[in-house]
Amino acid sequence: MTTDDKRLLEMPGHLIRRLHQISFALFLDQAKAFDMTPVQYAALVAIGSHPGIDQTALCNVVALDRTTIGGVVARLEKKRLIQRVNGLHDRRTKSLSITPEGRRLIRQIEPAVLATQRLILAPLKASERSAFMGMLKHLVHLNNEHSRAPLRAKETAGHRFRNVGQVKARGAVRAATRARARPD
């Protein structure tokens, strides 16, 4: 192993990417009977928790970009786990709701999801797990704004009563601000 290889393997970004790969593989292994990815699971749970949510608000709740969420929603709808209907106030938006099959899947997959979480942390001692989770949450919180899809759960809490145009306008302003901040 070269010095450069060793340096790469010790970089936080590389280690986080590797841990994500491991987490993803563990989830797929534990939940293989359900034909579900971690992102689909997160979206399904969020839709179940926020009946009538639109895709823009869903992006904010689960911290995913619009392109990704569009495909995820289409796959969940194809599997008949959710349904999309035209929005009440704006027909351009689609209101998302979970189906009885979706609720049943969440209940059935829960043991696999919990097993995945245990397996991710299993190599650590109990005290290390707590410290790791605390630091991980802290890092994610402090770096949230650097994400292509920052978590905006507080902004979407009242999504049914919010003007969708205001949410889109705020997102456009944030994107323009980020673009100006990038070096050429």
SENUDREN-678900 format. One record per residue: chain; residue number from 1; x negated, y negated, z negated of N, C-alpha, C in turn; residue in three letters. Coordinates in pm, whole numbers. Each point is the difference from the previous one (the first is absolute). Example, Ala and Ser with C-alpha at 12.3 -4.5 7.8 and 13.67 -1.06 7.14 Angstrom:
# residues 2
{site "A", 1, {-1319, 569, -780}, {89, -119, 0}, {-90, -120, 0}, "ALA"} {site "A", 2, {35, -105, 72}, {-82, -119, -6}, {77, -109, -73}, "SER"} 
//
This chain:
# residues 184
{site "A", 1, {-85, 117, 0}, {85, -117, 0}, {-90, -124, 0}, "MET"} {site "A", 2, {30, -91, 90}, {-81, -121, 8}, {43, -101, -105}, "THR"} {site "A", 3, {-81, -102, -19}, {33, -107, -94}, {128, -70, 44}, "THR"} {site "A", 4, {16, -21, 132}, {122, -64, 50}, {123, 86, -27}, "ASP"} {site "A", 5, {-16, 133, 18}, {112, 91, -29}, {40, -11, -146}, "ASP"} {site "A", 6, {-99, 2, -87}, {26, -6, -144}, {66, -133, -35}, "LYS"} {site "A", 7, {-51, -109, 59}, {58, -132, -26}, {147, -4, 42}, "ARG"} {site "A", 8, {31, 54, 118}, {138, 5, 49}, {88, 79, -97}, "LEU"} {site "A", 9, {-48, 114, -42}, {79, 87, -87}, {25, -60, -138}, "LEU"} {site "A", 10, {-73, -104, -35}, {19, -65, -130}, {78, -131, 10}, "GLU"} {site "A", 11, {43, -37, 119}, {76, -124, 16}, {145, 20, -46}, "MET"} {site "A", 12, {54, -98, -74}, {137, 13, -48}, {102, 25, 111}, "PRO"} {site "A", 13, {-13, -73, 110}, {96, 17, 110}, {-2, 141, 56}, "GLY"} {site "A", 14, {-117, 55, 17}, {-14, 137, 51}, {62, 99, -98}, "HIS"} {site "A", 15, {-30, -19, -129}, {53, 92, -101}, {152, -9, -10}, "LEU"} {site "A", 16, {54, -120, 12}, {146, -16, -4}, {64, 68, 120}, "ILE"} {site "A", 17, {-62, -16, 118}, {52, 67, 120}, {-3, 151, -17}, "ARG"} {site "A", 18, {-108, 52, -57}, {-11, 144, -22}, {106, 48, -100}, "ARG"} {site "A", 19, {19, -77, -107}, {102, 38, -98}, {139, -3, 63}, "LEU"} {site "A", 20, {24, -95, 89}, {128, -4, 72}, {17, 125, 85}, "HIS"} {site "A", 21, {-106, 42, 71}, {7, 122, 80}, {33, 121, -88}, "GLN"} {site "A", 22, {-65, 6, -115}, {23, 111, -93}, {143, -3, -52}, "ILE"} {site "A", 23, {46, -117, -39}, {137, -17, -51}, {101, 42, 106}, "SER"} {site "A", 24, {-21, -43, 123}, {90, 32, 111}, {3, 151, 23}, "PHE"} {site "A", 25, {-118, 64, 0}, {-7, 145, 21}, {70, 76, -112}, "ALA"} {site "A", 26, {-19, -44, -123}, {66, 65, -113}, {152, -13, 11}, "LEU"} {site "A", 27, {47, -118, 38}, {144, -22, 16}, {54, 95, 107}, "PHE"} {site "A", 28, {-64, 2, 117}, {48, 85, 109}, {1, 147, -42}, "LEU"} {site "A", 29, {-100, 42, -74}, {-6, 139, -46}, {113, 30, -99}, "ASP"} {site "A", 30, {18, -87, -97}, {102, 23, -103}, {143, -12, 56}, "GLN"} {site "A", 31, {18, -88, 98}, {135, -28, 52}, {23, 60, 138}, "ALA"} {site "A", 32, {-81, 98, 39}, {9, 54, 137}, {138, 54, 34}, "LYS"} {site "A", 33, {73, 49, -96}, {133, 56, 26}, {103, -108, 37}, "ALA"} {site "A", 34, {-37, -128, -21}, {97, -108, 19}, {-21, -82, 126}, "PHE"} {site "A", 35, {-107, 26, 77}, {-29, -73, 123}, {9, -151, -24}, "ASP"} {site "A", 36, {-79, -47, -94}, {5, -140, -43}, {-142, -49, -26}, "MET"} {site "A", 37, {-28, -124, 40}, {-129, -62, -29}, {14, -90, -123}, "THR"} {site "A", 38, {-111, -39, -61}, {9, -91, -115}, {69, -132, 35}, "PRO"} {site "A", 39, {-24, -53, 119}, {62, -127, 41}, {150, 19, 19}, "VAL"} {site "A", 40, {40, 111, 61}, {144, 26, 16}, {66, 15, -137}, "GLN"} {site "A", 41, {-67, 69, -90}, {54, 16, -136}, {18, -136, -67}, "TYR"} {site "A", 42, {-102, -86, 7}, {9, -133, -62}, {116, -81, 58}, "ALA"} {site "A", 43, {13, 3, 132}, {109, -74, 65}, {136, 56, -41}, "ALA"} {site "A", 44, {12, 131, -4}, {126, 63, -37}, {40, -36, -144}, "LEU"} {site "A", 45, {-95, 5, -91}, {28, -36, -139}, {41, -148, -9}, "VAL"} {site "A", 46, {-70, -86, 72}, {33, -143, -3}, {139, -26, 57}, "ALA"} {site "A", 47, {35, 67, 109}, {134, -17, 58}, {105, 50, -98}, "ILE"} {site "A", 48, {-28, 111, -67}, {93, 52, -100}, {17, -95, -117}, "GLY"} {site "A", 49, {-106, -73, -35}, {4, -94, -112}, {58, -135, 37}, "SER"} {site "A", 50, {3, -31, 131}, {48, -130, 47}, {102, 21, 112}, "HIS"} {site "A", 51, {119, 48, -32}, {100, 25, 105}, {28, -127, 80}, "PRO"} {site "A", 52, {2, 15, 133}, {29, -113, 86}, {-123, -83, 36}, "GLY"} {site "A", 53, {-117, 41, -43}, {-124, -74, 29}, {-22, -4, 151}, "ILE"} {site "A", 54, {-60, -108, 49}, {-36, -4, 142}, {-148, 36, 13}, "ASP"} {site "A", 55, {-45, 19, 125}, {-136, 47, 21}, {-105, -100, -46}, "GLN"} {site "A", 56, {28, -130, 15}, {-96, -101, -44}, {-18, 7, -151}, "THR"} {site "A", 57, {110, 9, -72}, {-9, 10, -146}, {-65, 132, -40}, "ALA"} {site "A", 58, {27, 107, 74}, {-62, 129, -30}, {-152, -9, 14}, "LEU"} {site "A", 59, {-47, -71, 103}, {-145, -22, 16}, {-58, -62, -126}, "CYS"} {site "A", 60, {70, -97, -55}, {-48, -69, -120}, {2, 88, -123}, "ASN"} {site "A", 61, {100, 84, -12}, {13, 85, -119}, {-107, 109, -3}, "VAL"} {site "A", 62, {-29, 61, 115}, {-97, 110, 2}, {-136, -41, 55}, "VAL"} {site "A", 63, {-17, -128, 30}, {-128, -55, 48}, {-50, 70, 127}, "ALA"} {site "A", 64, {86, 3, 101}, {-37, 54, 130}, {24, -106, 106}, "LEU"} {site "A", 65, {-74, 9, 111}, {20, -96, 108}, {123, 40, 82}, "ASP"} {site "A", 66, {51, -95, 78}, {124, 22, 77}, {-11, 112, 101}, "ARG"} {site "A", 67, {-114, 11, 66}, {-17, 105, 101}, {12, 137, -65}, "THR"} {site "A", 68, {-68, 19, -111}, {3, 129, -70}, {141, 30, -49}, "THR"} {site "A", 69, {65, -98, -61}, {132, 26, -60}, {103, 32, 107}, "ILE"} {site "A", 70, {-14, -58, 119}, {94, 31, 108}, {-2, 148, 35}, "GLY"} {site "A", 71, {-119, 56, 14}, {-12, 143, 30}, {48, 88, -114}, "GLY"} {site "A", 72, {-32, -42, -121}, {41, 76, -119}, {153, 6, -9}, "VAL"} {site "A", 73, {63, -116, 17}, {147, -7, -7}, {62, 85, 111}, "VAL"} {site "A", 74, {-55, -7, 120}, {53, 82, 111}, {-9, 149, -33}, "ALA"} {site "A", 75, {-113, 43, -58}, {-15, 142, -34}, {96, 41, -113}, "ARG"} {site "A", 76, {17, -86, -99}, {93, 32, -109}, {144, 7, 51}, "LEU"} {site "A", 77, {34, -89, 93}, {134, 2, 58}, {19, 127, 84}, "GLU"} {site "A", 78, {-101, 36, 79}, {8, 121, 82}, {20, 125, -86}, "LYS"} {site "A", 79, {-62, 0, -119}, {14, 113, -93}, {132, -6, -78}, "LYS"} {site "A", 80, {79, -105, 24}, {129, -23, -66}, {-14, -23, -150}, "ARG"} {site "A", 81, {-113, -61, -39}, {-23, -31, -141}, {46, -141, -34}, "LEU"} {site "A", 82, {9, -85, 102}, {50, -137, -16}, {91, -31, 118}, "ILE"} {site "A", 83, {73, -110, -13}, {77, -49, 114}, {-19, -150, 12}, "GLN"} {site "A", 84, {5, -48, 125}, {-13, -143, 29}, {133, -49, 55}, "ARG"} {site "A", 85, {43, -112, -52}, {122, -65, 53}, {-30, -148, 20}, "VAL"} {site "A", 86, {74, -63, 90}, {-19, -143, 22}, {22, -76, -130}, "ASN"} {site "A", 87, {-83, -102, -21}, {13, -84, -119}, {132, -74, -1}, "GLY"} {site "A", 88, {52, -27, -119}, {128, -70, -12}, {-7, -144, 48}, "LEU"} {site "A", 89, {-108, -70, -34}, {-11, -142, 30}, {-81, -28, 127}, "HIS"} {site "A", 90, {-78, 96, 44}, {-86, -20, 116}, {-11, 134, 73}, "ASP"} {site "A", 91, {65, 9, 116}, {3, 127, 73}, {-136, 40, 54}, "ARG"} {site "A", 92, {-97, -92, 0}, {-135, 35, 46}, {-73, 85, -103}, "ARG"} {site "A", 93, {43, -7, -125}, {-64, 80, -103}, {75, 132, -16}, "THR"} {site "A", 94, {-68, 95, -53}, {61, 130, -28}, {-7, 24, -149}, "LYS"} {site "A", 95, {111, 36, -57}, {10, 32, -142}, {-28, 150, -16}, "SER"} {site "A", 96, {-87, 33, -94}, {-41, 139, -19}, {62, 57, -127}, "LEU"} {site "A", 97, {47, 122, 10}, {51, 67, -120}, {-37, 148, 6}, "SER"} {site "A", 98, {-13, 58, -116}, {-38, 140, -10}, {125, 87, 15}, "ILE"} {site "A", 99, {-17, 115, 61}, {111, 94, 17}, {-1, 99, -116}, "THR"} {site "A", 100, {108, 76, -16}, {-2, 105, -103}, {-116, 98, 21}, "PRO"} {site "A", 101, {-34, 30, 127}, {-113, 89, 27}, {-131, -63, -48}, "GLU"} {site "A", 102, {-12, -133, 16}, {-118, -71, -46}, {-13, 5, -151}, "GLY"} {site "A", 103, {112, -20, -70}, {-2, 8, -148}, {-37, 140, -46}, "ARG"} {site "A", 104, {54, 99, 68}, {-30, 140, -35}, {-150, 28, 21}, "ARG"} {site "A", 105, {-54, -50, 111}, {-143, 22, 26}, {-86, -64, -108}, "LEU"} {site "A", 106, {34, -120, -42}, {-78, -66, -106}, {-1, 86, -126}, "ILE"} {site "A", 107, {115, 54, -37}, {6, 86, -119}, {-85, 127, 19}, "ARG"} {site "A", 108, {9, 59, 119}, {-71, 125, 26}, {-152, -18, 10}, "GLN"} {site "A", 109, {-44, -112, 56}, {-142, -22, 22}, {-71, -52, -126}, "ILE"} {site "A", 110, {74, -48, -95}, {-58, -63, -120}, {-107, 87, -69}, "GLU"} {site "A", 111, {23, 130, -22}, {-105, 81, -62}, {-130, 2, 82}, "PRO"} {site "A", 112, {11, 2, 131}, {-120, -2, 86}, {-72, -134, -11}, "ALA"} {site "A", 113, {75, -109, -7}, {-60, -133, -13}, {-73, -11, -134}, "VAL"} {site "A", 114, {64, 45, -106}, {-64, -4, -132}, {-124, 89, -6}, "LEU"} {site "A", 115, {9, 117, 64}, {-116, 90, 4}, {-116, -67, 74}, "ALA"} {site "A", 116, {31, -70, 107}, {-104, -72, 75}, {-70, -102, -89}, "THR"} {site "A", 117, {78, -76, -75}, {-59, -103, -86}, {-90, 64, -106}, "GLN"} {site "A", 118, {46, 112, -56}, {-82, 71, -100}, {-130, 51, 62}, "ARG"} {site "A", 119, {9, 56, 121}, {-119, 54, 66}, {-102, -109, 35}, "LEU"} {site "A", 120, {47, -115, 38}, {-91, -111, 32}, {-85, -34, -121}, "ILE"} {site "A", 121, {63, -5, -116}, {-69, -42, -122}, {-59, 116, -82}, "LEU"} {site "A", 122, {33, 123, 37}, {-40, 117, -79}, {-149, 9, -31}, "ALA"} {site "A", 123, {-90, -37, 91}, {-142, 12, -32}, {-47, -94, -112}, "PRO"} {site "A", 124, {78, -101, -31}, {-38, -97, -103}, {49, 44, -138}, "LEU"} {site "A", 125, {-74, -40, -104}, {47, 20, -137}, {118, -94, -24}, "LYS"} {site "A", 126, {83, 31, -99}, {118, -82, -28}, {-35, -147, -19}, "ALA"} {site "A", 127, {-104, -29, -75}, {-40, -139, -22}, {-48, -65, 129}, "SER"} {site "A", 128, {-65, 76, 87}, {-46, -52, 128}, {118, -29, 92}, "GLU"} {site "A", 129, {103, 82, -6}, {119, -20, 84}, {63, -134, -31}, "ARG"} {site "A", 130, {16, -26, -129}, {62, -126, -43}, {-85, -119, 44}, "SER"} {site "A", 131, {-130, 8, -21}, {-90, -109, 39}, {1, -18, 152}, "ALA"} {site "A", 132, {-6, 111, 75}, {1, -6, 146}, {128, -66, 50}, "PHE"} {site "A", 133, {114, 44, -52}, {128, -57, 44}, {8, -149, -33}, "MET"} {site "A", 134, {-48, -37, -117}, {0, -142, -37}, {-84, -83, 94}, "GLY"} {site "A", 135, {-120, 48, 31}, {-88, -74, 92}, {56, -1, 142}, "MET"} {site "A", 136, {57, 112, 43}, {57, 9, 134}, {115, -100, 16}, "LEU"} {site "A", 137, {91, -3, -96}, {111, -95, 4}, {-52, -143, 1}, "LYS"} {site "A", 138, {-100, -26, -81}, {-57, -135, -9}, {-62, -42, 134}, "HIS"} {site "A", 139, {-79, 88, 60}, {-62, -30, 129}, {104, -24, 109}, "LEU"} {site "A", 140, {101, 85, 5}, {105, -15, 101}, {73, -132, -21}, "VAL"} {site "A", 141, {34, -32, -123}, {69, -125, -29}, {-84, -121, 40}, "HIS"} {site "A", 142, {-128, 0, -39}, {-86, -114, 29}, {-31, -16, 149}, "LEU"} {site "A", 143, {4, 109, 74}, {-31, -5, 143}, {123, 6, 89}, "ASN"} {site "A", 144, {119, -5, -56}, {124, 14, 74}, {8, -92, 122}, "ASN"} {site "A", 145, {-35, -126, -17}, {14, -97, 109}, {-91, 28, 118}, "GLU"} {site "A", 146, {-101, 86, -17}, {-90, 32, 110}, {54, 110, 90}, "HIS"} {site "A", 147, {110, 60, -39}, {60, 109, 75}, {71, -51, 124}, "SER"} {site "A", 148, {2, 82, 106}, {80, -34, 119}, {148, 3, -34}, "ARG"} {site "A", 149, {35, 69, -106}, {140, 9, -44}, {4, -13, -152}, "ALA"} {site "A", 150, {-17, -124, -51}, {-1, -17, -146}, {131, 43, -63}, "PRO"} {site "A", 151, {-10, 55, -121}, {118, 38, -75}, {74, -127, -39}, "LEU"} {site "A", 152, {128, -5, 30}, {81, -118, -28}, {130, 42, -69}, "ARG"} {site "A", 153, {-9, 89, -95}, {119, 55, -66}, {85, -109, -64}, "ALA"} {site "A", 154, {-63, -100, -63}, {77, -106, -66}, {81, -80, 100}, "LYS"} {site "A", 155, {-56, -25, 119}, {71, -77, 102}, {121, 74, 54}, "GLU"} {site "A", 156, {1, 132, -6}, {108, 75, 60}, {103, 47, -102}, "THR"} {site "A", 157, {-17, -36, -125}, {93, 48, -103}, {144, -37, 34}, "ALA"} {site "A", 158, {22, -116, 56}, {136, -42, 36}, {21, 0, 149}, "GLY"} {site "A", 159, {-55, 100, 69}, {0, 1, 146}, {138, -15, 61}, "HIS"} {site "A", 160, {105, 50, -63}, {133, -7, 60}, {54, -142, 2}, "ARG"} {site "A", 161, {-54, -87, -85}, {52, -135, -10}, {-93, -102, 65}, "PHE"} {site "A", 162, {-110, 47, 57}, {-100, -88, 57}, {27, -22, 148}, "ARG"} {site "A", 163, {-32, -117, 45}, {6, -32, 141}, {-117, 69, 69}, "ASN"} {site "A", 164, {28, 93, 90}, {-104, 77, 67}, {-95, -93, 76}, "VAL"} {site "A", 165, {53, -108, 55}, {-83, -96, 71}, {-105, -62, -90}, "GLY"} {site "A", 166, {35, -26, -126}, {-98, -56, -94}, {-113, 99, -25}, "GLN"} {site "A", 167, {33, 127, -15}, {-102, 103, -23}, {-94, 7, 119}, "VAL"} {site "A", 168, {58, 0, 123}, {-82, 7, 120}, {-88, -124, 13}, "LYS"} {site "A", 169, {55, -116, -30}, {-77, -124, 9}, {-118, 1, -97}, "ALA"} {site "A", 170, {25, 45, -123}, {-109, 8, -98}, {-108, 96, 47}, "ARG"} {site "A", 171, {42, 112, 58}, {-97, 97, 52}, {-83, -59, 112}, "GLY"} {site "A", 172, {63, -76, 89}, {-71, -63, 111}, {-100, -104, -51}, "ALA"} {site "A", 173, {39, -76, -102}, {-91, -100, -58}, {-120, 70, -62}, "VAL"} {site "A", 174, {24, 109, -73}, {-110, 75, -62}, {-94, 55, 106}, "ARG"} {site "A", 175, {57, 55, 109}, {-83, 57, 107}, {-83, -109, 67}, "ALA"} {site "A", 176, {59, -115, 24}, {-74, -110, 62}, {-111, -49, -92}, "ALA"} {site "A", 177, {29, -7, -129}, {-102, -43, -97}, {-116, 97, -2}, "THR"} {site "A", 178, {31, 131, 1}, {-106, 101, 3}, {-82, -10, 127}, "ARG"} {site "A", 179, {68, -23, 114}, {-71, -9, 127}, {-96, -119, 0}, "ALA"} {site "A", 180, {42, -113, -56}, {-86, -118, -6}, {-119, 24, -91}, "ARG"} {site "A", 181, {19, 81, -102}, {-106, 26, -99}, {-107, 96, 55}, "ALA"} {site "A", 182, {34, 75, 105}, {-96, 96, 56}, {-108, -72, 79}, "ARG"} {site "A", 183, {-125, 42, -17}, {-107, -60, 81}, {13, 46, 144}, "PRO"} {site "A", 184, {-36, -87, 95}, {10, 34, 143}, {-105, 93, 42}, "ASP"} 
//
